[in-house]
Amino acid sequence: MILQALVDYYQRLLERRTEGLASFGYSPEKISYEILLSADGGVVQVNDIRDNTGKKPQPRLMNVPQPEKRTVGIKSNFLWDKTSYVLGISATSKRADKEHAAFKSLHQEHLAGTQDAGLKALLAFLEAWTPARFAAPHFSEDMLDANLVFRLDGERTYLHERPAAQALRAQLLASQAEGQPPLAICLVTGEPLPAARLHPAIKGVSGAQSSGASIVSFNQESFASYGKSQGDNAPVSERAAFAYTAVLNHLLRRGEHNRQRLQIGDTSIVFWAEAADAQEAEQAELLLADLLDDRPTDEQEAARIRSELEKVQKGRPLADIDPRLQEDTRMYVLGLAPNAARIAIRFWEVGTLGLFARRLAEHAADFHLDPRPWKTAPSAYRVVLATAPQHKDSASMDDAASQLVGELVRAVLTGRPYPRSLLANALMRMRSDGHVSGLRVAICKGILARERRLGINSDKEEIPVSLDKASTHPGYRLGRLFAVLEAVQRLALGKQINATIRDRYYGAASATPALVFPVLLRNAQNHLARLRKDKPAAAAGLEMDIREIVGGLADNFPRSLRIEDQGRFAIGYYHQQQSRFRQEDGVDSGNTESTEDHIEETQA
């Protein structure tokens, strides 16, 4: 299913003449220099064709004959290669003479008898060339180990683009196919075709090998069956293997202009649309990119994305966002992650644009808190990062459970329950470091709200979005009580305080209330006595809050709280705390950001 969808997408892009996508037998590679040849094979000029618009010259992507898959052997590319093969000169290779001999032998064999002027010039160049001729004015040390192509003087077409060269390339591919085992039914096309023994490398997956890795590979005998080796175990034709790897490399290309690729933790996410025309597909992909990625470049962009999400949440048709958007546009989302020598499929989801938009809106609604501790709904990256330990007001994805990223994105896109381990990790971090941030509380709220909506959680009481004084749930009320007791301590001791009860008792209070709250209430009486003298109005208000909360609890504090109730404890604590902040600061709830959440917002 995955390979079939990729091959179909490759064909659509090829029909649209998409820039950077190569036809069968070719691939976009990084080229730095061109050698300009005269008709008799002499070197007229060597040109630097790198992109110099940035701070540092960058190689230019050019569609050239697909490179050979090299391990330790010597294999020459056709009509292009690095300097060790083309010129026999290298700064790193100790076998440049043998590599150049392979390049020369390949072209003398396959270009023999050609009548094309450009290819004849290349043969003449190879016949006369010696590494000793690598010198000024044409050649410099900067060229060493860079990729080179050839062009005939007076013409704009490179040798590998000439019709004669393309015909020879097709013949070369056909001859390679003839030497392969008998035909096999291709798992992608269903046609009897020669199977690819080794699939082309996929580049661009963060954390994978820089030279590229494979989704389909069999590199040990234990993976083989029925005497078949390598690609024969899962027969995919040469053309299909080329197509799906070419389009994946196109989707995984790096750069700010590629909106079809997102990096969330160790997961590289690519997505594409199947629509009636290219513009409709592009708009669908841009909308999904906006809704998936919560890291807008500026406030104006954040407001636009928030507006789009709010329209979807209210059930407005997508055409209200853009007339070119269609609800039934088919979308494909693929998550890839590095896994030793291969690339692992982290998740694969297929659906319509309208369906994915609604599920992303549900995700935003499940995580919604008032006051809102973010500008846009948190992405999977920020959610998982919140479960990592905080080190000096920062967190590292290296300390988080990276596999949670894939599980969370899958839950968002499918509408299924969030991973329960996410709740456990968030609660564990709040107990260990006492950092009860808005995002960590939103994790608790989102998981519990979704489970209740899906009928998984047996709790009858809704998960409140903002402070709910009518709630009788013991976990929620205990969280509110803990926030009030902390406020009493802060007001009574002021700047003298080094650590609050949250720093010392939050974990125990949220897990075993009966052991902690009696002690906290006794200590609070001492603080209240001090406040009655210094701040009588504040003391009266806090005493009223304590009576109101305790009055809704049972006669005895619970001995322990379930993990779900610990989540409600965190929600109650956050709501009560933020309510106090709003009362003190007089800030509108729609724009309030707790100081506890500055870490998440700055890391976005």
N, C-alpha and C positions, 0 to 999 in steps of 0.2 A: 504493500500500500504506500509506504513512504517513498520508495524508489520510483514507483509508477507516477506518483504525484510530482516528484522532482523532474522526471523525464518529460512529462507533459508540460510543465512550466518552462523547461529548457526549449522545447519546440515553439511555444508561444513567444518567448523572448527572441528566438532566432528569426521568427517571421517578422517581428517588429524591428529587426536590425538593431538590437540593443547594443550600445557601445560597451566594449570590454568583454563581450561574450564571443567565444571562438566557435567555429564550426568543427565538425569531427576531424580529429587528427591534429588540431591546433589548440593552443592555450595561451592566455595572456601571461607574459613573463617580463621580468625587469631587465630592460636593455639600457646600456649606458653610452655606447659608442657605435658609430658606423664607419666602415672602411669603404672609401670611394675608389672603385677600380676603373682602370682604362680598359679598352677593348682587348689589349694584349696581356692583361693581368697585372699591370703595374699599379702601384699605390699612388693615386693622385692626391688624396687628402684623407685625413682621419678627423671626423667631427664628433664633438661631445654633444649628444642629443638628450642629456638629462634635463630635468625640470629645475630651473634656477630661480623660480619665483619665491621660494622659501629661504630660510636662513642657511640651509645646507642643500647642495644639489642632490636631487633624488632621481633614481633610475626611472625611465619612462616605461609604462606598461604597453607592450606591443604583442599582437597575436602572431605567434611564430609556431613552426611545427612542434608538436607536443614533445617535451623533453623525455629522455630515457629515465627509467627509475634506477638510480645508482645506489649500490650498497658499498661493496668493496671492489667490484669489478670496474673495468674501463669500458665505457659505452659512450659513443659520440652522438651528439644531437645532429639533426639534419639542417644544414645551411645556416646555423648559428651555434654559438657556444661561448664559454669563457676563454680567456686568453691562453690557458694551459693547453686547451684542445686546438683552438684556431691558430695560435702562433707558437706554441711550444714554450711559452714564457709564463712563469708564475712566481708569486712571492711566498707561496705556502706549499704547493705540490712538489714532491720529490720525484715524481714520475712524469713530468711534463713532456719529456721526449716521447714516451710511449703513448700518452694521451693525444699528442699532435699526430703521431703516426696513425692512430685509430681514426682521427678526423680525416686525414688525408686519404687513407685507404677506403673509407666509406664513400667519399665523394668521387674518387676515381672509379670505383666500381659502379656506382649508380648514375653518374653523369657521363659515362663513356658513350660516345656516339651522339651526344646532344647537338642540336643545331641552334640552340638558343644562344644569342650573343652574350647575355649576362652569365649564364652557366658556363660557357666556354671561357669567359674571362676568369671565373673562379678557379677552374681547372688550371689555367695558365699561372694564376697566382700561387696555387699550392705547389705546382711543379718547381717554381723558381724560388719560393720562400725558404729562408733559413732563419733560425732564431737570432743569428748575429745581426740581422737587418733591423732588429727592434732597437731603434735609436731615433734621436731628433733628426729632422724637425717634425716628422709625422707621429712618432710614438713617444710616450712619456711614462714615468713610473706610476702615475695616477691611474693608468689603465689596467694595471695588473689585477687579474682575477675578476675583472668586470665582464659582463656579457657583451658580445659583439655581433653585429649583422653586416651584410654587404649590400652595396648599391652600385649600379653601373653609372659612370660619369655621364651627365647630361640627361638622366632620367630620374623621375621622382619615385618610381616603384622600387621597393626592395627586392632582392633576388628571390626571397622566399614567397613573395606575393606574385611573381610572374606566372602566367598560365602554364608555361612549361614546367616550372618548379612544382606547382600544385598538382599537375598530372603525374609527375614522378613520385610525389608524396603519396598519392592515391595508390599507385602501383606498389610502392614499398609497403603500405599497410595491407594491401591484398596479398602480397607474397608472405607477409608474416602470418596472416590468417590461414594460408594454405598449409603452413607447417604445424598447425595446431591439431589437437585431438579431434575425433569425429564431432559432428554437430550435436548440440544439446539444446533442449527447450529452454529458451531464455525466461527466467522467472518474472521479468518485467514486461516484455512484449508478447510472450507466448509463442514466438517464432523459433524455428530450428536454426540456430546461428552458432558460430564458434564462441565458446565462453572465454571471458577474460580471466587469465590465470592470476594476474595482479591488477588491482584496480588503481587508477591514478590517485595521487595523494591529495588529501583535503587540507588546505591551509587556512589559517585564520582563527582556529578554535583556541582560545586563551588557555594556556597551561599545557597544551599538546606540543609535540615535537615541532620545532620551527620549520623543519624541512617538509612537514606534512605528515598526516596519519590517515588511517583507513577506518571506515565503518565496517567493511566486509574484508576479512583477512583470516587466513589459516596458516599460521607460521610454526605449528608444532604437530607432530604425528598424532598426538592425543586428540587433536581437533578433527582429524580426518576420519572418513568412514568408507567402507567398501572399496578400499584400495585407491580412492581418489585423493588427489593432492591439491592444495591451494584453492583457486577459484572454482575448480570442478565440483567442490562440495556444495556450492550454492551457485549454480550456473547463471551468470549474468553476461549478456553479450558484450562485445567490445564497444559497440556504439552506445548501448544503454549505460555501461559503466562510465564511459566518457561523458555522456550527457548529464547524469546525476551529479558527478563530481565537478563538472564545469559550472553547473548552475549553483551548486553549494559554495564553490569558491567565489562566485560572483556575489552571492548573498552575504558571505562572510567578509567581504572586502572592508577594510578599515577606512575611515574618513567621515568628516562631519556631514557629507552629503548623502551618506547611506542611511536612510531611515528604516530599512528593513532588518536591521541588526541591533540587538540590545545585549549588553553584558550585565548580568546580574549574578554577582558572586563568581563562582567558577563556571556558571552556565552561560553559554553563548546561545541566544535565542534569535532565530530567523523566522520571518513570516512573509507570506505573499498572498495575493488575491487572484481569484479566477473570475473575470468579469467580461462584459460584452466588448469593451474597448479599453485601451491603455489608460486613458484619463480616469475612467471610472475605477479601474484597479488601483491606480496611484492614489486617488483620494481615499479609498478604503484602507490602504496600507498606512497612509498618513494619520488617519483617525485612530487606527489601532495603535500606532506608535505613540500618539499623544496620550491615549488612555493607559498604556502599559508603562510608559516612562514618566516618573514623577520628578524629573530633574530639569525643569524649564530654565532657560538661560536668563530670564529677567521677570520682573513682576507682571509686565504686560502679557508675556507668554503664559505665565501661571494663571492669570485671570481668564485668558481665553480657554485654556484646558479645563479650568474649573467650570466655566460656563457650558462647555460641551458636555461634561459629565452630569451637570445638574439637569440639562435638557433630557438626557437619556434616563436619569433617575425619575423624572416626572412623567415618563412615558411618551415624550414627544417623538415624532418620527424623525429619522436621521436626515431626511431631506430638509428639515428646519435648520440643521447645522450647515449642510451644503447640498444644493439640488442634485449634484452628481452622485451622492451617496444612495445606495440601494440596500434595503434590508436583507435581501436574499443573496447578496454577493458572497460567494463561497471563499472562506479564509482557511489557510493552513498555517499552523504554528508548530515549530520544531525546536526542541531544546537539546543542545549538544554539550557534553562535558568531557574533559580529558580523562583517560583511563589507561594508565601504563602506555603500551605501544599502540593503543587503538583510541577511537572516539566512541564514547558511550551515548546512547539515546536516552536522555533524561526524561523527556516526555514528548508526546505527539498528539496534537488535538486538531480536529477538523470540524468546522461549523460555519454558520452564516455570520456576516458582519453584525446583523441585528442581535443575534444570540450572544456573541462575545461582548458586544457593547452592554447588553443588559446584565450579563454576569459580572462585568467590571463595575457596573453601577451598583449591583448587589454587594460586591466587595466593599465599595466605598460606604454604603449604608450600614453594613455590619460593623465596620470599624469607626463609624462616626461617633464623635464625642462632642459635647457642648460644655465648656468652650472648646473650640477646635484647636488642637495643638500643632497644626501644620497648614501649609498653604494649599497643597494638593493631596489627594488621598495617597497614603504611603504605598510604595511599590514593594515587591517581594524582597528586594535588596535591603531597604531600610527596615523592614519588619524583622528579617533574620538578623541584621546587624544589631538590632536592639537587644537581642538575647546574648550578645557577647559581653565579656567583662569590660567595664569602663576603666581606661587608664589615663589619668590626668585629662579628664573631659574629652576623651576620644575613645573609639572602639575600633577593633580590627576585624575584618572578615575572616582572618586566619584563626581567630578564637571562636568563631561561630560554627555551628553544624552546617557545613555547606550543602549537604544533601537536602536540607530543609528547603532550600531555594526552589529546587525542582518540584518537590511535593507541594509547596505553597502555590507556585504558579499553576500547577495542574489543578489544584483545588479552586483557584480563582476562575480559571477558564472553563472548568466543568461544572461549577456550582456545587461540588461535593463538599463534605466537611473539611475544615482545615486540619492539618496534622496535629494530633493531640500532644505530641512531643514539643510542639511550639509553646503550648500553654505551660507545660512542665518546666521548660527552659526559662520562660519569662518569669515565672514565680520563683524559681531557684535563684535567678539573678537579683530579683528584688529583695529576697531574704538575705542574700550574701552581701550585697553592697548598699542596700537601703535606698537605691535610686529608683523611686517610683515615678517614672516619667510618663508623660501622656501617651507615648507610643507603646510602652509596655502595658499600660492599662488598656489601651485600645486593642492590643492582642487578646487580652483576657475577655474584653467585651465582645470582640468580633467572633471568637471561637464559641463562646457561650450563646451569643445571639443566633449564630448560624445553626448550631445544633438544636436550639429550641425551635427555630423556624422549620427545620427539616424533620422535627419530631423525634430526634435522637435523645434529647435531654428531657427528663420527666418533670423538671421544674415548671410549675404553672405560672409563676410570676415572670413578667417580661423583664428584659435587661434594660435598665433605664439609660437614656442618652445623656441626660443632665440630672442634677440633684433631685431626688424623689423622696420627699419626707414621708410620703404615705407608704413607702415600701416597708413590709414587715419581715423581709428575709433577714435571718440572723447574721449571715456573712456580710451583707451590705451594711446593716446597721452597726455592726462592730467596726467596720472600716471607717464609717462616719464618726463613731465615738473616738477611735484612735486619733483621727485628724483633729477633733476638738481638744482632746487631752494634750496633743502636741502644741496646739495654739495657746493653750493655757500656760504651758511651760515656757514657750517663746516669749509671751508677753510679760510673764512674771520675772524672768531672768534677763531678758534683753540681750545686750551684747556680751554679757558675762558668760553665756552658754557656749561650750565647746562642742557638745554633741547632744542632739535631741533624743527623745525616746524612739524616734524612727530609726536612728543610727544603732541603737542598742537593743530595741525590743520588737522591731517590726516583724522579723521572721517568726519569733515565738508567739507574738500576739495573733498573727494570721493563721498559725497552725494549731496552737493549744491555748485558746483564749482563757480558759478557767485558771491556768497557772499564772497568767500575766496581768489580766485586767484588774483583779482586786488590788494588786500592788500599785498599779498605775492610778487607780481612783483614789487610794489613800494619799499618794504623793501629790495628786492634783489638788487635794483639799488644802495642803500647805501653800501651794502656789496661788490658789484662789484667795486665801486669807491675805496674802501680800497684795494681790490685785485690788481687793476691796478698799485698801487704804490708798493705793496710788491711782488706780483706774477703776472706780466703782461702776461706771456704765459698762465698760468692757467685761468686768467680772459678772455683772448681772446677765448680760447677753450670753456669755459662755455657760453659766450655770443653767440658764433656760434651755440651751441646746443639749446639755448633758441630760437634764431631766426628760426632755422630749425623746431623746434617743433611747435612754435606758427604760423609759416607760413602755416602749414597744418591744422590749426583749422579755424572754422567759425569766422566771425567778432565779435560775442559775445559769451562769455562763456555760456554753458548750465545752466539753472536755477537749474536743478536737474538731477541725473543719475539714471536709472533703476537699479535693483539689478544685472542684467547681466552686465551692463556697469560698475558698481562698482567692479565686479569681474575682468573685463578687466583693470580697473584702477590699481588694485593691481598687475596684471601681468606686465603692462607697468612699474610700479614703480620698481618692482623686476628686470626686464630685464635691465633697464637703470642703476640701482644701481650696479648690478653685472658686467655690462660692464665697469663701472668706476673702480671697484675693480680690474678687470683683466688688465686694462690699467696701473694702478698704480703699481700692484704687478708683472706683467709679467708672470702670471700663466696660464698654459694650461687649456682651458675651460673644457676639459673632466675630470679633476681631481679637479676642484675648488669646495670648500665647503665654503659657506658664514658663517661668524661668527654668523649670525642670526640663524643658524640651528644647533648649537651645542647642544641645549636642546633636540631636537628630536633624534639626533644620539646617545647621551649618554643614553637616556632613553630606547632605543631599547635593 
